[in-house]
Amino acid sequence: MKKESKYVAFSTQKGGVGKTTLTVLVASYLHYVKGYSVAVVDCDYPQYSIVEMRERDLKTVMEDDHYKLMAYRQFTTLGRKAYPVVSSTPEDAMQVASQLAETGEFDFIFFDLPGTVNNADVIRTLSQMDYIFSPVSADRVVLESTLRFAVVLTQQLITTGKAKIKGLYLLWNMVDGREKTELYHVYEQVIEDLQLQVLKTFIPDSKRFRREQSAAHKAVFRSTLFPADKLLIKGSNLDTLSDEILTLIN
């Protein structure tokens, strides 16, 4: 039976708030841990960060016996091949995604898009998403930029019926545990006044989110070939975030 692929994007017009990292972490968790079939369309031209990450991951596996054994055990134990990561320009993203969806193989297709709403091709692609999750941090510049992004999408695409978007949610990312909760209460009141939705799960600020495969063979967190290490997941809220997302989009 063919699967109907759902299109999902972690997207905002502000760079450096973790949309690429979140795309990889959630895609890998759903694929390797939860058993869903996913694909990633990297249309963040010209850097193609996820495509480059996949190339680094593959190179390390091919050259390092430790990771080669990890990959072998993963495939033989889970029977999970690596999910496809495909590069595309924003204007061709939907055509690339349609070709993937037509196979009937994928539950979810994730998109990594450039951080701008001034590009007509990006807007057109965003309008075809089923769900959009916009990372935001407790920084005034980031917050204001992301709120403008969310309001524009809501007013110009969602409420007008010009998009197929079923849900747009803000996501607190890089949360500093030392910050006073009152600060987030004030920000969330602003979000509520704008009639925007925010996920219950927040992602803490932690160096673990940058931990990839390395010569030191430390536990891996961010990878396109492996799920985040179980011990590192504790306290990261990656599992809780993935479950909340699944509840919303399934």
C-alpha positions as CSV (number, residue, x, y, z in Angstrom):
1,M,0.0,0.0,0.0
2,K,1.4,3.4,-1.1
3,K,2.1,5.9,1.6
4,E,0.9,9.5,1.3
5,S,4.0,11.6,2.1
6,K,3.6,14.6,4.4
7,Y,5.7,17.6,3.7
8,V,7.4,19.1,6.7
9,A,9.8,22.1,7.1
10,F,11.7,23.6,10.0
11,S,11.7,27.1,8.6
12,T,12.3,30.7,9.5
13,Q,13.8,33.8,7.9
14,K,16.4,34.1,10.6
15,G,19.7,32.2,10.2
16,G,21.5,30.5,13.1
17,V,18.5,29.4,15.0
18,G,19.0,25.7,14.4
19,K,16.6,24.8,11.6
20,T,19.1,22.6,9.8
21,T,20.2,20.8,12.9
22,L,16.6,20.2,14.0
23,T,15.7,18.9,10.5
24,V,18.5,16.3,10.7
25,L,17.9,15.3,14.3
26,V,14.1,14.8,13.9
27,A,14.4,13.1,10.5
28,S,17.0,10.7,11.9
29,Y,15.1,10.0,15.1
30,L,11.9,9.3,13.2
31,H,13.6,7.1,10.6
32,Y,16.1,5.2,12.7
33,V,14.3,5.0,16.1
34,K,10.6,5.3,15.4
35,G,10.6,3.3,12.2
36,Y,9.1,5.9,9.8
37,S,10.4,6.3,6.3
38,V,11.7,9.8,5.6
39,A,13.5,11.7,2.9
40,V,15.2,15.1,3.1
41,V,15.2,17.7,0.3
42,D,18.0,20.2,0.9
43,C,17.1,23.3,-1.0
44,D,19.2,25.7,1.2
45,Y,21.1,26.9,-1.8
46,P,24.1,27.5,-2.1
47,Q,25.5,26.0,1.1
48,Y,23.5,22.7,1.1
49,S,24.4,22.0,4.7
50,I,22.6,18.7,5.0
51,V,24.0,17.3,1.7
52,E,27.5,18.2,2.9
53,M,26.7,16.6,6.3
54,R,25.7,13.4,4.5
55,E,28.9,13.5,2.5
56,R,31.0,13.9,5.7
57,D,29.0,11.1,7.4
58,L,29.6,8.7,4.5
59,K,33.3,9.6,4.2
60,T,33.8,8.8,7.9
61,V,32.0,5.5,7.7
62,M,34.0,4.4,4.7
63,E,37.3,5.4,6.3
64,D,36.8,4.5,9.9
65,D,36.3,0.9,11.0
66,H,34.4,1.9,14.2
67,Y,31.7,3.7,12.3
68,K,31.7,1.1,9.6
69,L,30.9,-1.5,12.2
70,M,28.2,0.8,13.7
71,A,26.6,1.1,10.2
72,Y,26.7,-2.6,9.7
73,R,25.1,-3.4,13.0
74,Q,22.4,-0.8,12.4
75,F,21.5,-2.2,9.1
76,T,21.5,-5.9,10.2
77,T,19.7,-5.2,13.5
78,L,17.2,-2.6,12.3
79,G,17.1,-3.3,8.6
80,R,17.1,0.5,8.1
81,K,19.0,1.9,5.2
82,A,20.1,5.5,5.2
83,Y,17.3,7.9,4.2
84,P,17.8,9.8,1.0
85,V,19.2,13.4,1.1
86,V,18.5,15.2,-2.2
87,S,19.8,18.6,-3.2
88,S,17.5,21.0,-5.1
89,T,17.0,24.7,-5.8
90,P,14.0,26.2,-4.1
91,E,12.2,26.5,-7.4
92,D,12.6,22.8,-8.2
93,A,12.0,21.5,-4.7
94,M,8.4,20.5,-5.2
95,Q,9.2,18.6,-8.4
96,V,12.0,16.8,-6.6
97,A,9.7,16.0,-3.7
98,S,6.9,14.8,-6.0
99,Q,9.2,12.3,-7.6
100,L,10.1,11.0,-4.1
101,A,6.4,11.0,-3.0
102,E,5.3,9.1,-6.1
103,T,7.3,6.1,-5.0
104,G,4.8,5.7,-2.1
105,E,7.8,4.8,0.1
106,F,8.0,7.9,2.4
107,D,5.9,8.9,5.4
108,F,7.5,12.3,5.7
109,I,9.6,14.5,3.4
110,F,11.5,17.2,5.2
111,F,12.7,20.4,3.5
112,D,15.6,22.6,4.5
113,L,14.9,26.0,2.9
114,P,16.8,29.3,2.7
115,G,16.0,31.7,5.5
116,T,14.1,34.4,3.5
117,V,10.5,35.3,2.6
118,N,11.7,37.8,-0.1
119,N,12.2,35.0,-2.6
120,A,9.1,34.0,-4.5
121,D,10.3,30.5,-5.1
122,V,10.8,29.9,-1.4
123,I,7.3,31.3,-0.7
124,R,5.8,29.0,-3.3
125,T,7.6,26.0,-1.8
126,L,6.5,26.9,1.8
127,S,2.9,27.2,0.6
128,Q,3.0,23.5,-0.3
129,M,4.2,22.3,3.1
130,D,1.7,20.4,5.3
131,Y,3.4,21.5,8.5
132,I,5.9,24.2,9.3
133,F,7.9,24.5,12.6
134,S,9.7,27.8,13.2
135,P,12.5,27.7,15.7
136,V,12.8,30.8,17.9
137,S,15.0,31.8,20.7
138,A,14.6,34.3,23.6
139,D,16.5,37.0,21.7
140,R,14.6,40.1,20.7
141,V,16.0,40.3,17.1
142,V,15.4,36.5,16.5
143,L,12.0,36.7,18.1
144,E,10.8,39.7,16.1
145,S,12.1,38.3,12.8
146,T,10.5,34.9,13.4
147,L,7.2,36.5,14.5
148,R,7.1,38.6,11.3
149,F,7.8,35.5,9.3
150,A,5.0,33.5,11.0
151,V,2.5,36.4,10.7
152,V,3.2,36.9,7.0
153,L,2.7,33.2,6.3
154,T,-0.4,33.1,8.3
155,Q,-2.0,36.3,6.9
156,Q,-1.0,35.9,3.3
157,L,-1.0,32.1,2.8
158,I,-2.9,30.2,5.5
159,T,-5.9,32.4,6.3
160,T,-6.4,33.2,2.6
161,G,-6.5,29.6,1.6
162,K,-3.6,30.1,-0.8
163,A,-1.5,27.4,0.8
164,K,-2.0,23.7,1.8
165,I,-0.4,24.4,5.2
166,K,-2.3,22.6,7.9
167,G,-0.3,23.9,10.8
168,L,2.4,26.4,11.7
169,Y,4.0,26.2,15.1
170,L,6.8,28.1,16.8
171,L,9.4,26.1,18.7
172,W,11.6,27.4,21.5
173,N,15.1,26.4,20.7
174,M,18.5,27.0,22.4
175,V,16.8,27.7,25.7
176,D,19.2,28.7,28.5
177,G,18.2,27.0,31.7
178,R,19.6,30.0,33.7
179,E,17.1,32.4,32.1
180,K,14.1,33.4,34.2
181,T,10.9,31.7,33.2
182,E,9.2,35.1,33.4
183,L,11.0,36.2,30.2
184,Y,9.4,33.3,28.3
185,H,6.0,34.1,29.9
186,V,6.2,37.6,28.5
187,Y,7.2,36.4,25.0
188,E,4.5,33.7,25.0
189,Q,1.9,36.3,25.8
190,V,3.0,38.3,22.7
191,I,2.8,35.0,20.7
192,E,-0.7,34.4,22.0
193,D,-1.8,37.9,21.2
194,L,-0.7,37.3,17.6
195,Q,-2.8,34.2,17.6
196,L,0.2,32.0,16.8
197,Q,0.8,28.5,18.3
198,V,3.9,27.4,20.1
199,L,4.9,23.8,20.9
200,K,4.9,22.6,24.5
201,T,8.4,21.1,24.1
202,F,11.4,23.3,24.2
203,I,15.0,22.4,23.1
204,P,17.8,23.4,25.6
205,D,21.0,25.1,24.7
206,S,23.6,22.3,24.6
207,K,26.9,21.5,22.9
208,R,25.7,18.0,22.3
209,F,23.6,19.3,19.3
210,R,26.9,19.9,17.4
211,R,28.4,16.5,18.1
212,E,29.0,14.6,14.9
213,Q,31.1,11.6,14.0
214,S,34.8,12.1,14.9
215,A,38.1,10.4,15.1
216,A,37.7,10.3,18.9
217,H,34.7,8.0,18.5
218,K,32.6,10.0,21.0
219,A,28.9,9.3,21.1
220,V,27.2,10.8,18.1
221,F,24.3,13.1,18.3
222,R,23.9,14.9,15.0
223,S,24.1,12.5,12.0
224,T,22.3,11.6,8.8
225,L,23.4,8.0,9.1
226,F,22.8,7.2,12.8
227,P,20.2,8.1,15.4
228,A,21.3,10.4,18.3
229,D,23.0,8.3,21.0
230,K,20.5,7.2,23.7
231,L,22.4,8.6,26.6
232,L,22.8,12.0,24.9
233,I,19.0,12.1,24.1
234,K,18.4,12.3,27.8
235,G,17.8,15.9,28.7
236,S,17.9,17.0,25.1
237,N,14.0,16.8,24.7
238,L,14.6,15.4,21.2
239,D,12.4,12.4,22.0
240,T,9.6,14.5,23.5
241,L,9.8,16.9,20.5
242,S,9.5,14.1,18.0
243,D,6.6,12.6,19.8
244,E,4.8,16.0,20.0
245,I,5.4,16.5,16.3
246,L,4.0,13.1,15.5
247,T,0.9,13.8,17.5
248,L,0.3,16.9,15.5
249,I,1.0,15.6,12.0
250,N,-0.3,12.0,12.2
